[in-house]
Amino acid sequence: MLTKKQLLLKVHLAKGFGPASELRLAAWLVTSHNWALSALEIAQIACLPERYWTTFQASFVSRDLQVKCAHHECRVQYVTILETAYPQRLLETYCPPVVLFYRGNLQLLKRPCVAIVGARQATQYTKQALQRLLELSPATTIISGLAQGADAMAHEVTMQKGLRPIGVIGTGLNCYYPPQNERLQQQVAEEGILISEYGLDVTAKKHHFPARNRIIAGLCHSLVVTEARQKSGSLITANLALQANRNVYALPGQINHSLSAGCNQLILSGATPLLNQRLLMDELHYFD
């Protein structure tokens, strides 16, 4: 018989199940002593809409989905929301992922964490600012999304400074998006931890990235926006961080530069202007 952990994994990798249904199933499993369930029973417990039952049952029964993510050669492990090893900060957020796949040191998720987000077209202003701002305690971790621009710069500067990187991606852990970040992604997994809620071989989809951003916002203690346009994914991440009661900082920029418009607007709305690393250090001191 499958363990609760294995059951959640199998459901997570099956087609037809969404995050809300997974959370309902996980809540039921907390107090259940009998989880030898048929696919139909699982669908009913999770209140899965009937229009998805056929898809889910066929996917759940047809193959051993557990094998799909347990490729030892990829060194991929997973943790579920039912385990004490699951990052507690994520439990404070809206719709936390029921299953997290990872490569690297899971214990890093317990350390003080700063998230860095910004534009894919980030300029050298972002990199120069990060070189000055990331003079932090070695116990600090830096989280970002391994996209082009500000994300890649954040990971590169993090490792140059001897800090531990946390990368959250919107694909399976054996996929690379953008492709040119393959080497950087491998380095993040080796020196820190790489995280995804998607199983192996899942490629990038547009809706994966807002979902990824909620994990970034949930895992951090503080979030920094370096450069961002007035309407951007970085501002969505900042709003998610505010909803999770995280501190949000924005790097002030030139008023005539489009990539500064988002940050300056955040400051006008109440975000803290990030003028030096002391602001971050003073805040993170409470989480050591």
Summary of the structure (lengths in Angstrom):
residues: 288
radius of gyration: 19.6
end to end distance: 41.0
largest distance: 62.6
contacts: 977
relative contact order: 0.13
helix: 48%
strand: 13%
